[in-house]
């Protein structure tokens, strides 16, 4: 709570004294991929961001993915429904699933792209 109050004071001071940077120009947007859904493509990327590995972007979708790097098969050993993002550790991607594993409570996985 204390840090939030300090942040509000700093922002109010910046606004009143004009210390904020001028608005940037509008960024251009381009759709790189439109998900088509299962069985040939993923769908529902939810909270997953993208990770750069050697100039190639990787991410997760909750459903689909037959033509991607990996398609999850579900319980008991492979997970399913990866809703979180990936992290890159030395070129190896790590992530989590919300379903699957021996107790069906999710898994932590790693993939080499």
Backbone as XML, in Angstrom:
<?xml version="1.0"?>
<chain id="A" units="angstrom">
  <residue number="1" name="UNK">
    <atom name="N" x="0.826" y="-1.191" z="0.000"/>
    <atom name="CA" x="0.000" y="0.000" z="0.000"/>
    <atom name="C" x="0.866" y="1.248" z="0.000"/>
  </residue>
  <residue number="2" name="UNK">
    <atom name="N" x="1.968" y="1.256" z="0.734"/>
    <atom name="CA" x="2.839" y="2.416" z="0.799"/>
    <atom name="C" x="3.417" y="2.749" z="-0.575"/>
  </residue>
  <residue number="3" name="UNK">
    <atom name="N" x="3.906" y="1.731" z="-1.313"/>
    <atom name="CA" x="4.512" y="2.007" z="-2.609"/>
    <atom name="C" x="3.482" y="2.528" z="-3.611"/>
  </residue>
  <residue number="4" name="UNK">
    <atom name="N" x="2.242" y="2.114" z="-3.489"/>
    <atom name="CA" x="1.199" y="2.611" z="-4.377"/>
    <atom name="C" x="0.958" y="4.101" z="-4.126"/>
  </residue>
  <residue number="5" name="UNK">
    <atom name="N" x="0.947" y="4.517" z="-2.889"/>
    <atom name="CA" x="0.763" y="5.938" z="-2.573"/>
    <atom name="C" x="1.925" y="6.760" z="-3.117"/>
  </residue>
  <residue number="6" name="UNK">
    <atom name="N" x="3.143" y="6.266" z="-2.953"/>
    <atom name="CA" x="4.303" y="6.979" z="-3.474"/>
    <atom name="C" x="4.207" y="7.098" z="-4.983"/>
  </residue>
  <residue number="7" name="UNK">
    <atom name="N" x="3.808" y="6.026" z="-5.666"/>
    <atom name="CA" x="3.657" y="6.051" z="-7.116"/>
    <atom name="C" x="2.629" y="7.098" z="-7.525"/>
  </residue>
  <residue number="8" name="UNK">
    <atom name="N" x="1.507" y="7.180" z="-6.811"/>
    <atom name="CA" x="0.484" y="8.171" z="-7.139"/>
    <atom name="C" x="1.014" y="9.592" z="-6.978"/>
  </residue>
  <residue number="9" name="UNK">
    <atom name="N" x="1.795" y="9.823" z="-5.969"/>
    <atom name="CA" x="2.358" y="11.160" z="-5.754"/>
    <atom name="C" x="3.329" y="11.505" z="-6.883"/>
  </residue>
  <residue number="10" name="UNK">
    <atom name="N" x="4.167" y="10.573" z="-7.251"/>
    <atom name="CA" x="5.129" y="10.820" z="-8.332"/>
    <atom name="C" x="4.406" y="11.104" z="-9.638"/>
  </residue>
  <residue number="11" name="UNK">
    <atom name="N" x="3.388" y="10.309" z="-9.954"/>
    <atom name="CA" x="2.647" y="10.528" z="-11.192"/>
    <atom name="C" x="1.918" y="11.861" z="-11.173"/>
  </residue>
  <residue number="12" name="UNK">
    <atom name="N" x="1.310" y="12.216" z="-10.039"/>
    <atom name="CA" x="0.595" y="13.490" z="-9.963"/>
    <atom name="C" x="1.574" y="14.639" z="-10.144"/>
  </residue>
  <residue number="13" name="UNK">
    <atom name="N" x="2.761" y="14.542" z="-9.532"/>
    <atom name="CA" x="3.771" y="15.591" z="-9.696"/>
    <atom name="C" x="4.229" y="15.687" z="-11.138"/>
  </residue>
  <residue number="14" name="UNK">
    <atom name="N" x="4.402" y="14.577" z="-11.804"/>
    <atom name="CA" x="4.838" y="14.593" z="-13.187"/>
    <atom name="C" x="3.797" y="15.221" z="-14.080"/>
  </residue>
  <residue number="15" name="UNK">
    <atom name="N" x="2.545" y="14.925" z="-13.831"/>
    <atom name="CA" x="1.486" y="15.479" z="-14.660"/>
    <atom name="C" x="1.368" y="16.981" z="-14.464"/>
  </residue>
  <residue number="16" name="UNK">
    <atom name="N" x="1.477" y="17.431" z="-13.214"/>
    <atom name="CA" x="1.271" y="18.850" z="-12.964"/>
    <atom name="C" x="2.455" y="19.693" z="-13.428"/>
  </residue>
  <residue number="17" name="UNK">
    <atom name="N" x="3.653" y="19.135" z="-13.491"/>
    <atom name="CA" x="4.810" y="19.925" z="-13.902"/>
    <atom name="C" x="5.190" y="19.686" z="-15.359"/>
  </residue>
  <residue number="18" name="UNK">
    <atom name="N" x="4.455" y="18.817" z="-16.056"/>
    <atom name="CA" x="4.719" y="18.594" z="-17.476"/>
    <atom name="C" x="5.963" y="17.772" z="-17.750"/>
  </residue>
  <residue number="19" name="UNK">
    <atom name="N" x="6.362" y="16.903" z="-16.851"/>
    <atom name="CA" x="7.570" y="16.110" z="-17.031"/>
    <atom name="C" x="7.360" y="14.842" z="-17.846"/>
  </residue>
  <residue number="20" name="UNK">
    <atom name="N" x="6.138" y="14.560" z="-18.248"/>
    <atom name="CA" x="5.880" y="13.361" z="-19.046"/>
    <atom name="C" x="6.316" y="13.614" z="-20.477"/>
  </residue>
  <residue number="21" name="UNK">
    <atom name="N" x="6.789" y="12.556" z="-21.125"/>
    <atom name="CA" x="7.209" y="12.668" z="-22.520"/>
    <atom name="C" x="6.004" y="12.943" z="-23.402"/>
  </residue>
  <residue number="22" name="UNK">
    <atom name="N" x="6.206" y="13.645" z="-24.504"/>
    <atom name="CA" x="5.077" y="13.875" z="-25.415"/>
    <atom name="C" x="4.595" y="12.558" z="-26.002"/>
  </residue>
  <residue number="23" name="UNK">
    <atom name="N" x="3.344" y="12.497" z="-26.434"/>
    <atom name="CA" x="2.813" y="11.247" z="-26.987"/>
    <atom name="C" x="3.635" y="10.788" z="-28.191"/>
  </residue>
  <residue number="24" name="UNK">
    <atom name="N" x="3.902" y="9.509" z="-28.247"/>
    <atom name="CA" x="4.645" y="8.944" z="-29.372"/>
    <atom name="C" x="3.732" y="8.825" z="-30.576"/>
  </residue>
  <residue number="25" name="UNK">
    <atom name="N" x="4.336" y="8.719" z="-31.736"/>
    <atom name="CA" x="3.538" y="8.497" z="-32.935"/>
    <atom name="C" x="2.871" y="7.138" z="-32.855"/>
  </residue>
  <residue number="26" name="UNK">
    <atom name="N" x="1.765" y="6.997" z="-33.529"/>
    <atom name="CA" x="1.035" y="5.734" z="-33.521"/>
    <atom name="C" x="1.889" y="4.628" z="-34.135"/>
  </residue>
  <residue number="27" name="UNK">
    <atom name="N" x="1.924" y="3.497" z="-33.484"/>
    <atom name="CA" x="2.666" y="2.353" z="-33.992"/>
    <atom name="C" x="1.866" y="1.660" z="-35.079"/>
  </residue>
  <residue number="28" name="UNK">
    <atom name="N" x="2.571" y="1.073" z="-36.014"/>
    <atom name="CA" x="1.866" y="0.316" z="-37.046"/>
    <atom name="C" x="1.704" y="-1.125" z="-36.584"/>
  </residue>
  <residue number="29" name="UNK">
    <atom name="N" x="0.627" y="-1.734" z="-36.974"/>
    <atom name="CA" x="0.342" y="-3.104" z="-36.569"/>
    <atom name="C" x="0.165" y="-3.959" z="-37.809"/>
  </residue>
  <residue number="30" name="UNK">
    <atom name="N" x="0.652" y="-5.190" z="-37.720"/>
    <atom name="CA" x="0.454" y="-6.152" z="-38.802"/>
    <atom name="C" x="0.169" y="-7.503" z="-38.184"/>
  </residue>
  <residue number="31" name="UNK">
    <atom name="N" x="-0.841" y="-8.189" z="-38.666"/>
    <atom name="CA" x="-1.145" y="-9.536" z="-38.195"/>
    <atom name="C" x="-0.123" y="-10.480" z="-38.817"/>
  </residue>
  <residue number="32" name="UNK">
    <atom name="N" x="0.590" y="-11.210" z="-37.977"/>
    <atom name="CA" x="1.609" y="-12.145" z="-38.435"/>
    <atom name="C" x="1.003" y="-13.520" z="-38.681"/>
  </residue>
  <residue number="33" name="UNK">
    <atom name="N" x="0.030" y="-13.899" z="-37.869"/>
    <atom name="CA" x="-0.615" y="-15.206" z="-38.010"/>
    <atom name="C" x="-2.025" y="-15.138" z="-37.450"/>
  </residue>
  <residue number="34" name="UNK">
    <atom name="N" x="-2.980" y="-15.678" z="-38.159"/>
    <atom name="CA" x="-4.350" y="-15.824" z="-37.668"/>
    <atom name="C" x="-4.590" y="-17.296" z="-37.377"/>
  </residue>
  <residue number="35" name="UNK">
    <atom name="N" x="-4.867" y="-17.628" z="-36.120"/>
    <atom name="CA" x="-5.079" y="-19.016" z="-35.741"/>
    <atom name="C" x="-6.341" y="-19.572" z="-36.378"/>
  </residue>
  <residue number="36" name="UNK">
    <atom name="N" x="-6.224" y="-20.753" z="-36.951"/>
    <atom name="CA" x="-7.353" y="-21.413" z="-37.606"/>
    <atom name="C" x="-8.028" y="-22.431" z="-36.700"/>
  </residue>
  <residue number="37" name="UNK">
    <atom name="N" x="-7.357" y="-22.845" z="-35.636"/>
    <atom name="CA" x="-7.915" y="-23.811" z="-34.694"/>
    <atom name="C" x="-7.598" y="-25.250" z="-35.062"/>
  </residue>
  <residue number="38" name="UNK">
    <atom name="N" x="-7.929" y="-26.161" z="-34.138"/>
    <atom name="CA" x="-7.670" y="-27.585" z="-34.356"/>
    <atom name="C" x="-8.427" y="-28.096" z="-35.576"/>
  </residue>
  <residue number="39" name="UNK">
    <atom name="N" x="-7.961" y="-29.127" z="-36.235"/>
    <atom name="CA" x="-6.847" y="-29.986" z="-35.850"/>
    <atom name="C" x="-5.499" y="-29.533" z="-36.404"/>
  </residue>
  <residue number="40" name="UNK">
    <atom name="N" x="-5.464" y="-28.558" z="-37.306"/>
    <atom name="CA" x="-4.203" y="-28.230" z="-37.967"/>
    <atom name="C" x="-3.463" y="-27.034" z="-37.396"/>
  </residue>
  <residue number="41" name="UNK">
    <atom name="N" x="-4.074" y="-26.288" z="-36.526"/>
    <atom name="CA" x="-3.463" y="-25.078" z="-36.016"/>
    <atom name="C" x="-3.922" y="-24.876" z="-34.582"/>
  </residue>
  <residue number="42" name="UNK">
    <atom name="N" x="-3.253" y="-24.003" z="-33.870"/>
    <atom name="CA" x="-3.626" y="-23.736" z="-32.497"/>
    <atom name="C" x="-4.756" y="-22.735" z="-32.386"/>
  </residue>
  <residue number="43" name="UNK">
    <atom name="N" x="-5.265" y="-22.589" z="-31.158"/>
    <atom name="CA" x="-6.246" y="-21.552" z="-30.841"/>
    <atom name="C" x="-6.154" y="-21.225" z="-29.362"/>
  </residue>
  <residue number="44" name="UNK">
    <atom name="N" x="-6.623" y="-20.078" z="-29.009"/>
    <atom name="CA" x="-6.675" y="-19.610" z="-27.619"/>
    <atom name="C" x="-5.290" y="-19.444" z="-26.993"/>
  </residue>
  <residue number="45" name="UNK">
    <atom name="N" x="-4.514" y="-18.449" z="-27.449"/>
    <atom name="CA" x="-3.203" y="-18.235" z="-26.851"/>
    <atom name="C" x="-3.247" y="-17.578" z="-25.469"/>
  </residue>
  <residue number="46" name="UNK">
    <atom name="N" x="-4.394" y="-17.223" z="-24.961"/>
    <atom name="CA" x="-4.624" y="-16.655" z="-23.629"/>
    <atom name="C" x="-3.484" y="-15.794" z="-23.120"/>
  </residue>
  <residue number="47" name="UNK">
    <atom name="N" x="-2.821" y="-16.182" z="-22.035"/>
    <atom name="CA" x="-1.846" y="-15.345" z="-21.350"/>
    <atom name="C" x="-0.428" y="-15.561" z="-21.845"/>
  </residue>
  <residue number="48" name="UNK">
    <atom name="N" x="-0.269" y="-16.328" z="-22.884"/>
    <atom name="CA" x="1.065" y="-16.699" z="-23.331"/>
    <atom name="C" x="1.664" y="-15.621" z="-24.216"/>
  </residue>
  <residue number="49" name="UNK">
    <atom name="N" x="2.824" y="-15.139" z="-23.833"/>
    <atom name="CA" x="3.565" y="-14.218" z="-24.675"/>
    <atom name="C" x="4.437" y="-15.005" z="-25.641"/>
  </residue>
  <residue number="50" name="UNK">
    <atom name="N" x="5.254" y="-14.302" z="-26.373"/>
    <atom name="CA" x="6.160" y="-14.939" z="-27.312"/>
    <atom name="C" x="7.585" y="-14.864" z="-26.785"/>
  </residue>
  <residue number="51" name="UNK">
    <atom name="N" x="8.392" y="-15.848" z="-27.160"/>
    <atom name="CA" x="9.792" y="-15.919" z="-26.763"/>
    <atom name="C" x="10.628" y="-16.018" z="-28.026"/>
  </residue>
  <residue number="52" name="UNK">
    <atom name="N" x="11.697" y="-15.248" z="-28.092"/>
    <atom name="CA" x="12.612" y="-15.265" z="-29.232"/>
    <atom name="C" x="13.734" y="-16.259" z="-28.975"/>
  </residue>
  <residue number="53" name="UNK">
    <atom name="N" x="13.876" y="-17.218" z="-29.875"/>
    <atom name="CA" x="14.994" y="-18.162" z="-29.813"/>
    <atom name="C" x="15.691" y="-18.099" z="-31.171"/>
  </residue>
  <residue number="54" name="UNK">
    <atom name="N" x="16.815" y="-17.435" z="-31.225"/>
    <atom name="CA" x="17.573" y="-17.346" z="-32.463"/>
    <atom name="C" x="16.813" y="-16.697" z="-33.607"/>
  </residue>
  <residue number="55" name="UNK">
    <atom name="N" x="15.984" y="-15.706" z="-33.311"/>
    <atom name="CA" x="15.245" y="-15.009" z="-34.348"/>
    <atom name="C" x="13.918" y="-15.640" z="-34.722"/>
  </residue>
  <residue number="56" name="UNK">
    <atom name="N" x="13.547" y="-16.741" z="-34.090"/>
    <atom name="CA" x="12.247" y="-17.374" z="-34.316"/>
    <atom name="C" x="11.405" y="-17.199" z="-33.060"/>
  </residue>
  <residue number="57" name="UNK">
    <atom name="N" x="10.145" y="-16.799" z="-33.233"/>
    <atom name="CA" x="9.246" y="-16.606" z="-32.102"/>
    <atom name="C" x="8.484" y="-17.885" z="-31.795"/>
  </residue>
  <residue number="58" name="UNK">
    <atom name="N" x="8.397" y="-18.224" z="-30.517"/>
    <atom name="CA" x="7.660" y="-19.395" z="-30.048"/>
    <atom name="C" x="6.652" y="-18.960" z="-29.008"/>
  </residue>
  <residue number="59" name="UNK">
    <atom name="N" x="5.521" y="-19.675" z="-28.946"/>
    <atom name="CA" x="4.509" y="-19.399" z="-27.953"/>
    <atom name="C" x="3.639" y="-20.624" z="-27.762"/>
  </residue>
  <residue number="60" name="UNK">
    <atom name="N" x="2.649" y="-20.500" z="-26.905"/>
    <atom name="CA" x="1.745" y="-21.614" z="-26.647"/>
    <atom name="C" x="0.310" y="-21.205" z="-26.927"/>
  </residue>
  <residue number="61" name="UNK">
    <atom name="N" x="-0.499" y="-22.192" z="-27.309"/>
    <atom name="CA" x="-1.937" y="-22.025" z="-27.414"/>
    <atom name="C" x="-2.582" y="-23.124" z="-26.587"/>
  </residue>
  <residue number="62" name="UNK">
    <atom name="N" x="-3.728" y="-22.840" z="-26.037"/>
    <atom name="CA" x="-4.377" y="-23.839" z="-25.189"/>
    <atom name="C" x="-4.839" y="-25.046" z="-25.993"/>
  </residue>
  <residue number="63" name="UNK">
    <atom name="N" x="-5.278" y="-24.843" z="-27.214"/>
    <atom name="CA" x="-5.810" y="-25.941" z="-28.025"/>
    <atom name="C" x="-5.066" y="-26.041" z="-29.350"/>
  </residue>
  <residue number="64" name="UNK">
    <atom name="N" x="-5.099" y="-27.227" z="-29.941"/>
    <atom name="CA" x="-4.560" y="-27.437" z="-31.284"/>
    <atom name="C" x="-3.047" y="-27.513" z="-31.324"/>
  </residue>
  <residue number="65" name="UNK">
    <atom name="N" x="-2.495" y="-27.326" z="-32.512"/>
    <atom name="CA" x="-1.053" y="-27.285" z="-32.663"/>
    <atom name="C" x="-0.445" y="-28.480" z="-33.355"/>
  </residue>
  <residue number="66" name="UNK">
    <atom name="N" x="-1.205" y="-29.232" z="-34.125"/>
    <atom name="CA" x="-0.704" y="-30.455" z="-34.746"/>
    <atom name="C" x="0.506" y="-30.217" z="-35.635"/>
  </residue>
  <residue number="67" name="UNK">
    <atom name="N" x="0.629" y="-29.050" z="-36.249"/>
    <atom name="CA" x="1.751" y="-28.791" z="-37.149"/>
    <atom name="C" x="2.848" y="-27.961" z="-36.504"/>
  </residue>
  <residue number="68" name="UNK">
    <atom name="N" x="2.770" y="-27.734" z="-35.223"/>
    <atom name="CA" x="3.759" y="-26.915" z="-34.544"/>
    <atom name="C" x="4.917" y="-27.738" z="-34.016"/>
  </residue>
  <residue number="69" name="UNK">
    <atom name="N" x="5.604" y="-27.178" z="-33.047"/>
    <atom name="CA" x="6.763" y="-27.842" z="-32.444"/>
    <atom name="C" x="6.344" y="-29.062" z="-31.650"/>
  </residue>
  <residue number="70" name="UNK">
    <atom name="N" x="5.234" y="-28.965" z="-30.935"/>
    <atom name="CA" x="4.781" y="-30.087" z="-30.103"/>
    <atom name="C" x="3.273" y="-30.004" z="-29.924"/>
  </residue>
  <residue number="71" name="UNK">
    <atom name="N" x="2.612" y="-31.139" z="-29.989"/>
    <atom name="CA" x="1.184" y="-31.233" z="-29.671"/>
    <atom name="C" x="1.045" y="-32.075" z="-28.414"/>
  </residue>
  <residue number="72" name="UNK">
    <atom name="N" x="0.465" y="-31.506" z="-27.373"/>
    <atom name="CA" x="0.289" y="-32.224" z="-26.118"/>
    <atom name="C" x="-0.787" y="-33.289" z="-26.261"/>
  </residue>
  <residue number="73" name="UNK">
    <atom name="N" x="-0.536" y="-34.430" z="-25.641"/>
    <atom name="CA" x="-1.450" y="-35.559" z="-25.736"/>
    <atom name="C" x="-2.311" y="-35.721" z="-24.491"/>
  </residue>
  <residue number="74" name="UNK">
    <atom name="N" x="-1.986" y="-35.047" z="-23.409"/>
    <atom name="CA" x="-2.783" y="-35.109" z="-22.183"/>
    <atom name="C" x="-2.278" y="-36.144" z="-21.197"/>
  </residue>
  <residue number="75" name="UNK">
    <atom name="N" x="-3.115" y="-36.443" z="-20.216"/>
    <atom name="CA" x="-2.759" y="-37.356" z="-19.127"/>
    <atom name="C" x="-2.501" y="-38.751" z="-19.672"/>
  </residue>
  <residue number="76" name="UNK">
    <atom name="N" x="-1.730" y="-39.595" z="-19.025"/>
    <atom name="CA" x="-1.199" y="-39.360" z="-17.693"/>
    <atom name="C" x="0.185" y="-38.714" z="-17.684"/>
  </residue>
  <residue number="77" name="UNK">
    <atom name="N" x="0.999" y="-38.858" z="-18.715"/>
    <atom name="CA" x="2.371" y="-38.347" z="-18.625"/>
    <atom name="C" x="2.593" y="-37.014" z="-19.323"/>
  </residue>
  <residue number="78" name="UNK">
    <atom name="N" x="1.977" y="-36.797" z="-20.458"/>
    <atom name="CA" x="2.140" y="-35.549" z="-21.177"/>
    <atom name="C" x="1.065" y="-34.586" z="-20.687"/>
  </residue>
  <residue number="79" name="UNK">
    <atom name="N" x="1.369" y="-33.322" z="-20.646"/>
    <atom name="CA" x="0.384" y="-32.349" z="-20.189"/>
    <atom name="C" x="-0.551" y="-31.926" z="-21.301"/>
  </residue>
  <residue number="80" name="UNK">
    <atom name="N" x="-1.468" y="-31.041" z="-20.961"/>
    <atom name="CA" x="-2.328" y="-30.425" z="-21.963"/>
    <atom name="C" x="-2.768" y="-29.057" z="-21.461"/>
  </residue>
  <residue number="81" name="UNK">
    <atom name="N" x="-3.267" y="-28.245" z="-22.360"/>
    <atom name="CA" x="-3.753" y="-26.907" z="-22.073"/>
    <atom name="C" x="-2.668" y="-25.986" z="-21.499"/>
  </residue>
  <residue number="82" name="UNK">
    <atom name="N" x="-1.594" y="-25.750" z="-22.254"/>
    <atom name="CA" x="-0.589" y="-24.789" z="-21.773"/>
    <atom name="C" x="-1.129" y="-23.371" z="-21.920"/>
  </residue>
  <residue number="83" name="UNK">
    <atom name="N" x="-1.396" y="-22.701" z="-20.810"/>
    <atom name="CA" x="-1.965" y="-21.358" z="-20.856"/>
    <atom name="C" x="-0.953" y="-20.279" z="-20.518"/>
  </residue>
  <residue number="84" name="UNK">
    <atom name="N" x="0.180" y="-20.647" z="-19.981"/>
    <atom name="CA" x="1.190" y="-19.664" z="-19.598"/>
    <atom name="C" x="2.257" y="-19.552" z="-20.681"/>
  </residue>
  <residue number="85" name="UNK">
    <atom name="N" x="3.061" y="-18.538" z="-20.570"/>
    <atom name="CA" x="4.128" y="-18.321" z="-21.528"/>
    <atom name="C" x="5.301" y="-19.266" z="-21.331"/>
  </residue>
  <residue number="86" name="UNK">
    <atom name="N" x="6.243" y="-19.156" z="-22.241"/>
    <atom name="CA" x="7.454" y="-19.959" z="-22.203"/>
    <atom name="C" x="8.618" y="-19.104" z="-21.723"/>
  </residue>
  <residue number="87" name="UNK">
    <atom name="N" x="9.645" y="-19.770" z="-21.195"/>
    <atom name="CA" x="10.905" y="-19.087" z="-20.934"/>
    <atom name="C" x="11.994" y="-19.811" z="-21.707"/>
  </residue>
  <residue number="88" name="UNK">
    <atom name="N" x="12.994" y="-19.066" z="-22.116"/>
    <atom name="CA" x="14.111" y="-19.598" z="-22.881"/>
    <atom name="C" x="15.327" y="-19.664" z="-21.971"/>
  </residue>
  <residue number="89" name="UNK">
    <atom name="N" x="15.843" y="-20.859" z="-21.739"/>
    <atom name="CA" x="17.041" y="-21.042" z="-20.937"/>
    <atom name="C" x="18.064" y="-21.749" z="-21.819"/>
  </residue>
  <residue number="90" name="UNK">
    <atom name="N" x="18.997" y="-20.992" z="-22.344"/>
    <atom name="CA" x="20.040" y="-21.576" z="-23.182"/>
    <atom name="C" x="19.524" y="-22.248" z="-24.440"/>
  </residue>
  <residue number="91" name="UNK">
    <atom name="N" x="18.469" y="-21.725" z="-25.031"/>
    <atom name="CA" x="17.912" y="-22.313" z="-26.244"/>
    <atom name="C" x="16.920" y="-23.426" z="-26.001"/>
  </residue>
  <residue number="92" name="UNK">
    <atom name="N" x="16.648" y="-23.753" z="-24.746"/>
    <atom name="CA" x="15.642" y="-24.756" z="-24.392"/>
    <atom name="C" x="14.434" y="-24.015" z="-23.834"/>
  </residue>
  <residue number="93" name="UNK">
    <atom name="N" x="13.235" y="-24.359" z="-24.324"/>
    <atom name="CA" x="12.013" y="-23.710" z="-23.875"/>
    <atom name="C" x="11.384" y="-24.487" z="-22.725"/>
  </residue>
  <residue number="94" name="UNK">
    <atom name="N" x="10.988" y="-23.780" z="-21.679"/>
    <atom name="CA" x="10.310" y="-24.377" z="-20.529"/>
    <atom name="C" x="8.947" y="-23.715" z="-20.374"/>
  </residue>
  <residue number="95" name="UNK">
    <atom name="N" x="7.960" y="-24.506" z="-19.962"/>
    <atom name="CA" x="6.622" y="-23.988" z="-19.741"/>
    <atom name="C" x="5.832" y="-24.910" z="-18.841"/>
  </residue>
  <residue number="96" name="UNK">
    <atom name="N" x="4.563" y="-24.575" z="-18.668"/>
    <atom name="CA" x="3.683" y="-25.362" z="-17.804"/>
    <atom name="C" x="2.367" y="-25.639" z="-18.509"/>
  </residue>
  <residue number="97" name="UNK">
    <atom name="N" x="1.702" y="-26.704" z="-18.069"/>
    <atom name="CA" x="0.349" y="-27.008" z="-18.527"/>
    <atom name="C" x="-0.562" y="-27.033" z="-17.305"/>
  </residue>
  <residue number="98" name="UNK">
    <atom name="N" x="-1.849" y="-26.835" z="-17.525"/>
    <atom name="CA" x="-2.787" y="-26.840" z="-16.401"/>
    <atom name="C" x="-3.456" y="-28.193" z="-16.206"/>
  </residue>
  <residue number="99" name="UNK">
    <atom name="N" x="-3.332" y="-29.088" z="-17.176"/>
    <atom name="CA" x="-3.929" y="-30.421" z="-17.098"/>
    <atom name="C" x="-2.855" y="-31.434" z="-17.482"/>
  </residue>
  <residue number="100" name="UNK">
    <atom name="N" x="-2.992" y="-32.645" z="-16.989"/>
    <atom name="CA" x="-2.075" y="-33.718" z="-17.342"/>
    <atom name="C" x="-1.118" y="-34.052" z="-16.220"/>
  </residue>
  <residue number="101" name="UNK">
    <atom name="N" x="-0.188" y="-34.908" z="-16.505"/>
    <atom name="CA" x="0.724" y="-35.397" z="-15.490"/>
    <atom name="C" x="0.107" y="-36.550" z="-14.725"/>
  </residue>
  <residue number="102" name="UNK">
    <atom name="N" x="0.891" y="-37.167" z="-13.867"/>
    <atom name="CA" x="0.437" y="-38.360" z="-13.151"/>
    <atom name="C" x="-0.749" y="-38.106" z="-12.239"/>
  </residue>
  <residue number="103" name="UNK">
    <atom name="N" x="-0.865" y="-36.919" z="-11.652"/>
    <atom name="CA" x="-2.003" y="-36.607" z="-10.781"/>
    <atom name="C" x="-3.038" y="-35.737" z="-11.489"/>
  </residue>
  <residue number="104" name="UNK">
    <atom name="N" x="-2.836" y="-35.465" z="-12.782"/>
    <atom name="CA" x="-3.724" y="-34.639" z="-13.603"/>
    <atom name="C" x="-3.835" y="-33.204" z="-13.079"/>
  </residue>
  <residue number="105" name="UNK">
    <atom name="N" x="-2.758" y="-32.711" z="-12.446"/>
    <atom name="CA" x="-2.728" y="-31.346" z="-11.926"/>
    <atom name="C" x="-1.788" y="-30.446" z="-12.719"/>
  </residue>
  <residue number="106" name="UNK">
    <atom name="N" x="-1.371" y="-30.897" z="-13.893"/>
    <atom name="CA" x="-0.492" y="-30.094" z="-14.733"/>
    <atom name="C" x="0.929" y="-30.631" z="-14.757"/>
  </residue>
  <residue number="107" name="UNK">
    <atom name="N" x="1.715" y="-30.056" z="-15.653"/>
    <atom name="CA" x="3.102" y="-30.491" z="-15.807"/>
    <atom name="C" x="3.998" y="-29.287" z="-16.041"/>
  </residue>
  <residue number="108" name="UNK">
    <atom name="N" x="5.285" y="-29.479" z="-15.837"/>
    <atom name="CA" x="6.332" y="-28.562" z="-16.281"/>
    <atom name="C" x="7.023" y="-29.294" z="-17.418"/>
  </residue>
  <residue number="109" name="UNK">
    <atom name="N" x="7.194" y="-28.651" z="-18.554"/>
    <atom name="CA" x="7.796" y="-29.317" z="-19.703"/>
    <atom name="C" x="8.972" y="-28.508" z="-20.235"/>
  </residue>
  <residue number="110" name="UNK">
    <atom name="N" x="9.811" y="-29.193" z="-21.009"/>
    <atom name="CA" x="10.874" y="-28.513" z="-21.734"/>
    <atom name="C" x="10.914" y="-29.054" z="-23.153"/>
  </residue>
  <residue number="111" name="UNK">
    <atom name="N" x="11.223" y="-28.163" z="-24.075"/>
    <atom name="CA" x="11.285" y="-28.502" z="-25.491"/>
    <atom name="C" x="12.529" y="-27.886" z="-26.102"/>
  </residue>
  <residue number="112" name="UNK">
    <atom name="N" x="13.183" y="-28.634" z="-26.952"/>
    <atom name="CA" x="14.279" y="-28.067" z="-27.746"/>
    <atom name="C" x="13.708" y="-27.763" z="-29.129"/>
  </residue>
  <residue number="113" name="UNK">
    <atom name="N" x="13.636" y="-26.485" z="-29.479"/>
    <atom name="CA" x="13.074" y="-26.144" z="-30.788"/>
    <atom name="C" x="13.935" y="-26.655" z="-31.936"/>
  </residue>
</chain>
